[in-house]
Amino acid sequence: MALQQIVEQTVTGLGYDLVEIERSAGGLLRITIDMPWSAPVEDAPAAPEQFVTVEDCEKVTRQLQFALEVDGVDYARLEVSSPGIDRPLRHEQDFIRYEGEVVDLTLKEPIGAAAGGAVAANRKKFRGTLERAEGGGWQIVWSDEPPRKPGQRVSKKRESAPLQVLGFELDELREARLAPIVNFKGRAAKAGPAAAD
């Protein structure tokens, strides 16, 4: 049985999603898992987001060690982890799940003259908010305005940089990841009805 099949069957059998399999130098086999996700149901309260814990990684590691040994897969060290803050987006389901989030995209080919001179023709990397495009497919929206420094004064007369939009299909991407943005002030409260005490 192929490595992909063994790992996928084991991980999904334990109730997790397989994000990535990576073989590195020195015989390292790195497996990335995540909690399963399903699209929210209309008019239903949003379920709290679950995260992969150390115990989840230990459970998957133990089961994978057994499964890989039975099938004779050659590896020196096994590492099972969560996807982290820069989670890769690989499937349509991932893009649906993280719609509205800031993502980093790398295209397979530079955009060329398609942007009408608004963007450098040889540019392949973009960071912006992931959105569903009107005609189907996906797009990211960004502004090339530099971020303001804390305490920096900005003239009210100064015009802000225009928003730019790049539409893309999944097969045009070399890589897509959540942008690793860390807010040290804590998580912002989600909008919604306040919980009654």
N, C-alpha and C positions, 0 to 999 in steps of 0.2 A: 504494500500500500504506500502511496506517495506521502511525503512529509506533510504537505498541505492538508490532505484528507485526515491523517491521523490527528493532527493538532486541532483542526476544525471540529471533528467529531467529538473529541475529548472536551474542548472548551465549551461548545454549544450544549453538549450533554450535561455539563455541570451548571448550565443556566447563564452563561456569559456570552458576550460577542467577541469574536476574534477580530482584532484591529490590524495586526501586522505580525509577520514572521520575518526574522532577520538572522542571517548567518554572518558571524564576524570572524576575524582572524583568531587563531588559537583555539578553534573549536567551540566558540561561544554560540549558543542558540538562544536568541532573544525573542520572547513571545510577549505581545502586548494585548491585554484584554480590557474590555469595558463592560459596563452594565448594559443589559438590553434596553432598548428604547422603542416605544411605539408612539405614533402621532397622538396628540391629545384629542379627546373626544369633545365635540361641541357641547356647551352648557354643563360640562362636568368640571369639578374643581381640579386644578392642576396638581398632579402628584409631586411631592418633593423630589428633587433630583437626588439620585443615589450615586455614590462614588465607590470605586474599587478600594477595598481595604487591604491591609497586610495579610489578614486572615484569608481573604479571597485569593490572593496571590499564592499563599502557602498551599491552599486546597488544590488549586490548579497545578502547581508544581509537583505535588505528590502524585497526582493522577497522571500527569504527563510523563513523569519519570518511569512509571510502570508501563504506560502505553508505548513509549519509545523503546524501552528495553525489550518488550515482547516482539516488536517489529524490527528490532536490530538496527535502529537508526544510530548513526555514528555522530557523537558530539562529546565534547569534553566538559562543558559547563552549561547549565540551563538557567536562564533568568526570565522570570515572569513578572511583568510590571503593569501599572496603569498607563494610559496614554499621556498623562501629564497635561500641562497647560497649553502645549503646542501640538495638540492632537491632530494626526493626519486625517484628512477627509478623502475617502476613496470611492464611496458609493453614493448613488442618488439619495439614499436614506440619510447619510451623514450630512448632506447639504440641506435636506429638509429639516433635520434636527437642529442645525446650527444657523438657520436663516435668521438674519438680523444681527449676527455676531461679526466682529472684526476678524478678517482672515488674511493670510498671506498666500498669494498665488504666484506660481511660476509657469509661464506658458512654454510649450515645446518649441514654438517659433516666435520670433519678434513680431510685433503687431504691424510693422511696416508702415505704409502710408494710410492705413485704414482709419487712423485717428484724425486725419485731416490736419496734421501739424500740431495738434494740441498736446501730443505726447511724443517723446523721442521715438523715432522709427525703430531703433534697435532695442527698445525696452522690453524685457520679458517678465520682470518682477513688479508686483503690485500689492498694496495693502489697502483694504477698504471694507465697507460693510457689505455683507453678502445679502443679496435680494433676489427674489424671483423676477425674471424679466417678463414684460407684458406679453410678448409673442411666444412664450415658452422658453425653456432654458434658464440660464442664470446670468446675473450681472453683479459687479461690485461697484460701489459708489465711493468716491474719495475726493478730497481736496488737497492740493499741493501746498496749502498754506502752512508755514511752519508753526509748531505748537507754541502757545504763549508760555513764557516763564512765569513762575509765581511772582506776583507783585508788579509785573510789567504793565505799563500803561499803554493803551492802544487808542489812537485817535478815533473819534466817532466819525470823522470824515473819511477815514480809510475804508476802502471797499475790500470786502473779504474775497478771497480767491474763489472762482466758480467751482461748483461741484462737477466732477467728471464721472463718466459712466463707461464701463467696459463690459460688453456682453460676451459670453463664452459658452461653449459646450464642454461637457466633461472630457471628451476625447482630445480636446485642445490643450489640456493641462498636463504638465510634467509632474507638478506637485501642488497640493493645496493643504494648508494647515490652519488651525486656529492661531491667531496672533497671540504671542505670549505677553499679554498685558497684565501687569500686576498692580493692584490698587492697595497701597499700604494703609489706607484709611478705613478698610473694611468693606464688606459687601453692601451695596445699596439695597434698600428695601424694595422688594418687587411691588409694582402697582397692583392694587386689588383690594377687596373688602378687608377691613380690619377684623382681626379675630376677636370674638367676644370672650370675656373672662368669666 
